[in-house]
Amino acid sequence: MNEDGDQQAPAEGRVARRQRRNRDALVAAARDIMTEKGVEAATMLEIADRADVGAGTVYNYFKSKDELAIAVLETLMHDLALRIQAVTDRFEDPAQVYAYGIRTVLDTATGDVRWAQMLHRSEVIADALFRMMGPFAIRDLRLASQAGRFEVSNADLVWRLTSHALIGAGLAITTGQVPASASDQIIVRLLCMTGIGANAAVELAGRPRPALAPEGGAGPGRA
């Protein structure tokens, strides 16, 4: 306890610090390499070398390159949420905040090779999307409902369904089963899950979308 009698978190031990540093270094190295050459071309040996850890050490943290790629994608999802927030904090309509967010996720899932190459693991990726961007999306759903723009009684459920729908739609688009031109229709249908009518969803989906800041350019945000 401290002087005020409050419980203090236990200090992180030396081994735990080293393990955290190694894991963080591996994820950062994998993110850089997968950005440079794609998920398929990246190798575990190359990632370990750039992270400055032993070639065998990487498998103490990640069982496969696929698992490491998912960890990278989780960091990309969180960063994307912060970049979306940096834009939408200027919006007056909370419904527009949510609409901008889900459209940006769909565009990123189909346009960013680091996302697109992982969409075949749709169940795992949808779960990661639910967890990593959920604090932002669920908050936005609740704020829009409080403002009378949406009618959502269970924001967690709506976001879970939306997460799976976004990843499924992204996979369908990247594999050619659904044309990219259907993106507007997809977003309209997902907005209808919030309880607004079809006409309102069309208007919301059609609003201008300001550009995101470049990756790594978002300032600190709130979850």
N, C-alpha and C positions, 0 to 999 in steps of 0.2 A: 504493500500500500504506500501511497505518497503521504505527504504531511497533512492533507485534507481528509485522509481516510479512504480515498478512492482506490479501487483495484487497479493495478498497473498490469499491462500485458507483459507476459514473460519475455525476457530478452531473447532475441534470435541467436541460437548457438552458431559456432564457427562452421560446423558441418552443414547446417541448414542454410547459412549465408552462401557457402560455396555452391551448394546444390541449386539455390535460386539463381545465382549469377550464371552458372553453367547453362541452366535451362533458358534463361533470358537471352544469353549469348547465342544459343542454338536457334532460338526462334527468330532473333534479329538477323542472323546470318542467312537462315532459310528464306526469310522475307526478301532480303536483298537479292539473293541468287534467283529465287523464283520470279522476282520482278524482272530481272535481267534476261532470263532465258526460259521461263515457264516451269511449271511443276514437273513435267515429264523429263525435261533435260537435266534438271538439278540432281545431283548425287549426294548421298549421305556423307561420302568421304570429303567432297568439296565443301559441304556445309560444316562438317567438323573442323576442317582445316581453317576455314575463315573464322569460326568461333574460337579457334585456338584451344581446342580440346582434343583428346585422343580419339582416334577413329572408332574405337569400341565404346567410348564413353557415351556417345550419342544414344546408344541403345539402352542405356540405363534410364533414359528419360522418355524416349519415344520408341515404340516397338517397330515402327515402320516409317517410311517416308510419307505414306498416306496420313498417318497419325500426326506427324510433324506439320504437314501441309494444312491439316485442320486447325492446329494451334496457330499457324500463321493467319489463316482465314479469320479466326476469332479476333486477332488483333486488328485486322483490316475492318471487320465489322464494327468494332468499338470506335475506331478512328473515323469511320464513315458517319457514325451516329453523331460524333462531335462536329464534323464538318457540316452535316445537315443542320444541327442546332445553331451553328454560327450564322447560317443563312436565315433560318426560320424564326430566330429570336426577334427579327424585325417585323414579322407578320402580325397583323392585328387579329386575324381570324384563326382561332385554334384549330378549326377543321382544315384549314389550308395547310397548317403545319403538318398534320398527319398525312394529308394527301400528297404533299411534296415528299415526305419521307418515304412512303411506300413506292412512289414512282421512281425515286432515286435508287432505292434498293433493287427494283426490277431492272432498271437501266444498267446498274453496276453489275448485277449478276450475269447479264447477257453480254456486257461490253468489256468487262475486265477479265482477261485470260486467267488470272489467278483464281477468280470465282468460277468461271465457266468450266475450267478443267476439273473442278471438284463436284460439280452438280450431279454427277452420276451417283454420288453418295448422298442422295437427296434427303433421306431420313436423318442422317447425322448432321448434315449442313442446316437443315430446317431447325433442328434442335439447337444448334449453335446460334442461329439467327434469333431464335426465341429468347435465348439466355442473354446474348451480348447486347442486342438492341432493345430488348424488352423494357428495361427501366425507362427508356426514352419514349417508346411507342405507347406503352401502357399509360404513362403520365399524360401523353398528348390525347389519348382516347378519353381519359377521365376529364381533362380540362375542357375538351370540346363538348362532352356530355354536360358538364356543369354549366357551360355557357348556353346550353339549349340547342347546340348545332347537331350533336349526335344523340342517339338514344341507346346507350350501351350500359347494360346492368352488370356485365361481367367482362371487364376489359382484358383480364388475363386470357380468358377463353377466346375472345375475338382476335387477340394478337397471336395466340397459338395457331388458330385456324389460318390466319393471314400469313404467318411465317411459312407454313407448309404449302399454302397456295402460291406464294411468291416463288419459292424454290422450285416447285413443280412446274409453274409457268415458265420460269427461266430455263429449266431443262428442256421443256417442249420447244421453246424458241431456238435454243442453241443446237438442238438436234433436227431442226427443220420440220417438226411435227405441227408447229403453229407458226404462222408468219410473224415477223417482228412488228408488222403494222397492226397486229392485234393488241399491242401493249395498252393503247388507250381503253379498249373494251375491257381488258383484264382489270385495270385500275378502277374503272367505273363499277364493275361487279364487286370488287373488294370493298369499295367505299359504301356500297349498298348494304354490306354486312354491319355497318355502323347505325343503321336505322334511318338514314336519310333516303329520300326518294330518288328515283332514277334521274329525273331532270336535274335535281340539285347535285347529284354525283357527277353528271356530265359537265355541268358548269364548273364544279370544283376541280375536276381532272383537267379541264382545258385552260386553267389560269396560267399566266406566264410563270416560268420556273427560272429564277435567277441561278447563275452558275455557282457551283461549289468552289471553294478555295482549293488550290492544288493540294495533293496529298502531303500531309505533314505540315500544312499551313494553318490548321485550325488552332485557335487559342484554347485556353482552358474552358471547359464547359461544366454544366451541372448535370448529374444523372437523375 
